Amino acid sequence: MSKANLSKGTRPCITDKSHAGRARSTGFGWTSGNWSGYAISGKRASFRRISGEWTVPFVKPTSSPTYSSAWIGIDGFRNNSLIQTGTGHESINGVLHYYAWWEILPAAETVIPLPVSPGDHMRASIVKLSSGKWRISLCNLSKTWTFHTVQRYSGPQTSAEWILEAPQVGGSIGGLTKMSPTRFSCCRVNGKSPKLTPADGGIMVQNKVTVAVPACPNASGDAFIVKRVYRKGKPLIHSRSPIFVRS
């Protein structure tokens, strides 16, 4: 985690059933207070490998502290386990901070002491090597550094996700940063395209206000953009035809 706040970390997806109708009306499958992006679910031990790329967003300074993380992970969607790696972007007292990290719940995130800047192209993977043994890799293709660590993990492997998050700060979900759209690409699970659909996507709602929403996946189902939404912003969906959630 960043030097600016030592009590920050990730929580599993906090589903927000009270706003489920809002998700359906925008064409997506779930609503959360802390996640936006895409997540897929399966039976126990379904997911043994995940990878993806994203561009580090540009964050605007804010008078109040605001936070965001972009990451890939296994578990955490409809279960309480999670192994993940990503980047953090925040505004603390008007000062911007960007950094890399990895995390395995319930432990706090571990900062990767290598440089990250807005606009950097990141590539990440999490791979099961053997029973209980996993390799976490994060590369900054723009700054040409690569980080690897091998850790113990015993989660159920029932979900895989590519997420923009408002992380937990001091026990509560932090306010989401004002930021440029975050593009995820080359998403893979078990070495193949996840073939994402709108029904796999989720919007983030904080204080009854939609603050982040993913765009529809590309035709291959392996890339998408998560946009920060503002009260006077554009409509959530930019599509010529309606999108329907699968029943």
N, C-alpha and C positions, 0 to 999 in steps of 0.2 A: 504494500500500500504506500501511498505517497507520504512524504514527510509532513505534509500539511494536515493530515488527519490520521491518527494511528488507530482509530476505532471503527474503520470502515471495512465492510465485507459484503459478500453476496448472500442472499437468502433464496431458497427454492421459490419457484413461481407462486406468487400469492394471487390465486384466482379470485376474481371479483364477480360473483354470480349476480350481484345486484345490478350490474351493468351488462348482463349477457345480451339483452335486447339491443344494446348499442353495437356490440360486436356483430350480431346477425344483420343489423340494418346496414352495416358497412361492408358486409360480405365476408367477414372473417369468423373464425371458429371459437375464439376465447378472448377473455378480457382479464387484465392483471393490473395490480397496483404498482408493480415494479419491473415487469418485463414487456418488451414488444419485439416482434420478429417472428421466427418460425420454429416450431417444435413438432416432432413426430414421436408417436408412442408405439410400443410393441410388447410382446411377452417378455418374461424374465430372460436375461442373457441375449436379447435380440441385437444389441449394439455393442460392438467390440472395437470399432474404429470410427473416428470422425475427423474431418478436416474442412478447412475453409479459408477464404481470404477476405480482407476488408480494408477500406481506406480510413485512416484515423480522421475523425471529423474536426472541423474548426469550431472552437467554443468561443462564445462572446462573454466578456466580463460581466458579472452581475453584482449588485450591492449585497445581496444575501448569498450565502454559500450554496452552490449547486453542483451536482455530480452526475457522471454517466460512465458507463463501461460498455465496451463492445467485446463479445467473446463467443467461443464455441464451447460446448460441453456435452457430457453424457450424464443423464439423470437430472433430477431437480424439477421435472415437469410431472406433477401428480405423484411425486415421492419426495422424501426429505434428504436423499443423498445427492452428491454432485461432485464431479471432477471437471475442471475447466481451466482455460487460459485466455488472456485477452489484454486489452489496453484500457487505461483509465484516463478520463478527461474531466477536469473540474475547475471551478472558479472559487477561490477562497480569498475573501477580502479584496476582490477585484483582481487578484493575481491568478494567472492560468497555470495549470499543472498538467503534464502529460507523462504517462509512465506505462510500463508493461508489468504483468503479474501472472501468477498461477495460484490455484486454490483448490483444496479438497475439504469439503465440509465434514465435520464442524469446525475445523481449524480456520484461522483468519488467513486472508490472502498474503502471499509472499511476493514482495516486489522483486522484479528482475532488474538489476542495476545497470541497464543499458539504455541509450538515448531513444526517445520517441518524440516525434513532432507531428503537428497537424499536416495532413496530406500524405503521410507515410503509408506505404503499401505493406500490409502485414499478411503473413501466411502462418497458419497454426494447424497442429494435428495432435490427437490424443489416441494412443494405440495400446491395446491390451497385448502384452508380451507373453504372459502365462497367467496361471491362476493367481489373482491378487496382485499382479505386477504390471504396472502401466508406465508408458513413456509419454511425457508431455513435451511438445516441441513448439517453439515460437520463433519465427524469423521476421526480421525487419528487412524487406527486400530493398527499400530505399536507402537504408544506412548499412546494408550488407553485414548484419550480425545475425547469429543463430544461437538459440538457447535450447538446451535439452536437460531434462531431469527425469529420473526413474523413481516412481513412488508406489507405495502400497495403497490399494483401493479395493473395496469389496462391496460396492453398491450393486443394486439389482440389474442395472443396464436395461432399463425399460423405456428410456426416452433419449432423444438426441436433439440438440438445438443450436441455433445461430441467433444471438440475442443482442439487443441494445437494452441496457438495464439502468434503472435508478437504484444505486446500491444502498445498503443499510448503513446508516451513520449513527453511532451512539445508541443503537437499539431501535431506531426508527428509519423508515424509508426516506432517503434524502430527496430534495427537490431536483427535478431533472434539469440539466444544463440547457441553455439556449445554444443551439448548435446547428451546423450544416448537416444535410442528409448523410447517412452512413450507408455505404454500398457494400453488401456482401456478395461474393462471387465464388465460383469453383467449389460450391458446397458438395461434400461427399460424405456418405455414411456407408461403412463396410466396403469402401472402395468404389461405390457406385453413386450416381446421382440420386438424391432422395426423392426426386420428382414431386417437389412441393406443389401444393394447391392452396388456394385462398383459405380453405377450411383448416389448414395447418397453421395459419397466421393468427397473431393476437395483437390487440391494441392495449396501450397503457393509459389508465385513467387515474388521475390524482386529484383529490378534493372535488370529485364529481366532474372534472374537466378532462377531456381527451388530450393527452400531451404528446403521444407518439403513436404512429400507425405505419405498418409496412405497406409498400406497394405490392401489387400482384407479382408473383414470380415470373421469370422469363419463360419462353416456350419450352426450354429444357428442364425447367423446374429446379434449377441449381443456382439461381442468383436473384437478388431482390434489393430494394432500398428501404431503409427505415427513415421516415421523416419526422422531425419535430413539428408539432402542430401548435399553432397559436390561436387565441380566441378569434382574431380577425383574419385568419389564414384562408387558404383555398379549401375547397371540399376535400374530404378524406380520400375519396376514390377518384382517380383520373382514368376513366375508361369510357369507351363509346357504347358499351353494352353492359347490362346489369351483371353482377356476379352473385351467384347463389351458393350458400353453404350446403354441403352434402348432408343428407339426413342420415 
